[in-house]
Amino acid sequence: MEECCSTKPKKKKQHTHDHSEGDGHDHSHDTGDKTPFQMFLPAIISFLLLLIGIALDNYIKTEWFTGWVRLAWYLAAYIPVGLPVLKEAYESIVHGDVFSEFFLMGIATVGAFAIGEYPEGVAVMLFYSVGEVFQGMAVSRAKGNIKALLDQRPDEVTIIEGSQPKTIKAKETKIGDIIQLKPGEKLALDGELITESASFNTAALTGESKPDTKAKGETVLAGMINMNSIALVKVNTAYEDSKLSKILELVQNATAQKAPTELFIRKFAKVYTPIVVFLAIGICLLPYFFVSDYQFRDWLYRALIFLVISCPCALVISIPLGYFGGIGAASRNGILFKGSNFLDSIAEIQNVVMDKTGTMTEGVFKVQEVNIQPGFNKEEILKLVNALESKSTHPVATAIHNYAGEIDHSLPLENVEEIAGHGLKASVNGKELLAGNFKLMDKFNISYDTNHSNIVYTLIAIAYDKKFAGYITIADTIKNDAKETVDSLHRMGIKATMLSGDKSTVVKYVADQLGIDSAFGDLLPEDKVNKVKEIKAKNQTVAFVGDGVNDAPVVALSDVGIAMGGLGSDATIETADVVIQDDKPSKIPMAINIGKQTKKIVWQNIVLAFAVKAVVLALGAGGLATMWEAVFADVGVAMLAILNAVRIQRMKFN
């Protein structure tokens, strides 16, 4: 960070807990592998020497504790805590950052020594150093929730080579290798389960440890833990392209996206700190021209107090810490924010606009009825539609495949084309084959006598050789927590809207079941964009929840794009601002709540820091505050703000 609580990096250190990664600066709390006792040892030494010095000054009167002896004693108390700060001040000046907090503390405490206020000079630096250690520990803990994900991937895997197991580095695994996964082991790469079935703990990906049983042929993802018997997995994705790799990259980059509040404080500190330094100089020197009994020592003391109070450390430490805590709390619940700016944005959401399939419904379709017109062979039509739908990734295609059975790959499908918002088109033996909604029939001027508007199911209309061949009805089920989600949004005063390309009757039925405020069906992607534009035209904020791929234009238009399906499409992670990894819609209000609580804590800290500092600054300038009040205004307020910021890590959002 480019503010008083930062120094430009000299060289990269290990175990550095910086307040802001990726911005070219760090505020080093180099706790490394030290124990708490080792971290506090310099402060303990300084504190003991300070106590003895104060006792010799005030309670145990001795003739020898005067002059150079007294100065040397307090210097000995000052050096353990003061020397590292003075060194940081020098290095920050060398790197062009003159007005750092180290510089402020340095001149304030050295100035205190210069006017003979040795105990106060030591006390200011001592409490400041103790605060630094606590800050380092707090930041480290806040980042722990996020960085815990970074240890989720094993370094080695056991592959079957020939018929023998062989342990190799995970990065060396190739697509097509067979991984042997023992009970309790974590999968390192995405693949296809080739064992008949296996149960997995998916906590690394979803935030929940509920077992997920997979059958042969299903996809299993890096980060899943095998729970029962030995499982065999065929690798189908490169190490660096696995789902977990993308999640880890997302988490590592999350703190680089700064919230507006955080960016403001950074800019504010760069302007504020130099102003305070010059004001302190003014407090020291200007009274000479206006005060009849001007005493340089008294006004210098007031200026030094002013400097100690002025350090905005409480702001520039606690605010990023609050956002770290919010991102960490979200990731612990299976919600990934791409940056702290989205925590701020989601807290202000007034409308949640959602897709239907896969968001509020399971997205697991089952064929209910196959209605084929007279003059067409039912089995032949089903074979053709099954082959055509195999070219699509839509859940409807899976439902038809499960109903119709094996795909006949010998069918000569040509010129297969997906028509957005309508369906699929292809040529078979020179004849046109269409499968999609009834808008597709209208688009190609296929006449039909079916009254489809009253059917509360998803319909797949079929046309072959320019003639209407019939339709297939498919039903989806509403997710268990979908109703609870909408109720939670309403309690927050947020309006829920459903937009879908599915039939209007189906969309209305689902919306009525869930209590959604307004719902629109039969929409093309551009129609969804227009609906969102209508909401935004009312100066209202919008979060869009969808699959993040087909709805990319709407995601881009919305204030916050939320992707359901962290275990689904890779593109979901890349396009959305927030990723809900376990597909549960109830995580939508939870994400909003985390954003609201984070913003609340951040603003509590801003108000606290400004209020206390304003009061004590005024008292200090007027000569009514001592160094002890100054210490509270700086270190005390910083500690209170930090304790407030870490609260979010303990909050329950369910």
Secondary structure by P-SEA (a helix, b strand, c coil): cccccccccccccccccccccccccccccccccccccccaaaaaaaaaaaaaaaaaacccccccccaaaaaaaaaaaaaaccaaaaaaaaaaaaacccccaaaaaaaaaaaaaaacaaaaaaaaaaaaaaaaaaaaaaaaaaaccccccccccccbbbbbcccbbbbcccccccccbbbbbcccccccccccccccccccccccccccccbbbbcccccccccbbbcccbbbbbbcccccccaaaaaaaaaaaccccccaaaaaaaaaaaaaaaaaaaaaaaaacccccccccccaaaaaaaaaaaaaaacccccccaaaaaaaaaaaaaaaacbbbccaaaaaaaaaccbbbbbcccccccccccccbbbbcccccaaaaaaaaaaaacccccaaaaaaaaaacccccccccccccccccbbbbbbcccbbbbbccaaaaaaacccccccccccccbbbbbbccccccbbbbbbbbcccaaaaaaaaaaaacbbbbbbccccaaaaaaaaaaaccccccccccaaaaaaaaaaaaaacbbbbbbcccccaaaaaaaccbbbbccccccaaaaaccccccccccccaaaaaaaaaaaaaaaaaaaaaaaaaaaaaaaaaaaaccccaaaaaaaaaaaaaaaaaaaacccccccc
